């Protein structure tokens, strides 16, 4: 079984009260893996997690809390002894039900509206969640300014390497031209956070509870024939303010459109407000989250750290041009942000 599936799954699956009729590998990256497990009652999903058991305790508790408050997520199938996961070779495995459905589309206005409103429901449902005492929660809340300062220092180092080089390829030439503009945005973002409601909101949210999915994207959602919208891939769930998820969803939508759409941005904030109303001072914190050039920073650090081993120089260059182009369209959103805040 190990040769075919790159893992010794026999012992893992033996811990569950199921009859296995087949196994199909969905993905595998040594520390993480996903397999479709055939059973007489239909498919199940087996996931190998890179998280520690204590972090997985936090994740599973968050999933069960959200489910209890009306969020559709695949049911976790306990092992024969009642455990929520199985440990094998120092790795944790979780078995869950497989959901049949299709990914919603950003191109459909009605489906995009459904995604945004479900994200708002997800955040609202997370209120009151308290991580188990013996778990190891993932926490980002209150860290934005310090995180962005650290990222700025890293980017400054890469920019210094480029300025100190005698020769530059086209990627480097674009970095030399564009980085000063984005450095100014980073500084404005950090100053904006420090002068906003961010820290007070973070202190309040630490007491009331708040969860962020971190990748609430169409690819991690399934719309069933019954009209239910299931939320998948909860591995990165963290304690943080909702602006993290809102920003990530906005960037995914606008990146796919090739640039920022002022009207659609306002609609998305309005749809969110209908399900999870934020105060105006909370919405204003989102401005500083959007001011930070996440797309530019992502491709810049990815290039200098060579994180994508299979990417060619041409692909890195193409992605850089695409991200810079999208980033430059955000100015109208920043200038008119107060008018976008839902009333």
Secondary structure, DSSP 8 states (H G I E B T S, - for coil): -HHHHSS-HHHHHHTSS--EEEEEEEEE-SS-EEEEEEETT--EEEEEESS-HHHHHHHHHHHHHHHHTT--B--EE--TTS-SSEEETTEEEEEEE----B---TTSHHHHHHHHHHHHHHHHHHTT----TTS---B-TT-HHHHHHHHHHHHHHHHHHHHT-S---HHHHHHHHHHHHHHHHHHHHHHHHHTSSHHHHHHHHHHH--EE-S---GGGEEE-TTS-EEE---TT-EE--THHHHHHHHHHHHHHHTS--HHHHHHHHHHHHHHS---HHHHHHHHHHHHS-HHHHHHHHHHHTT--TT--HHHHHHHHHHHHHHHTT-HHHHHTHHHHS--
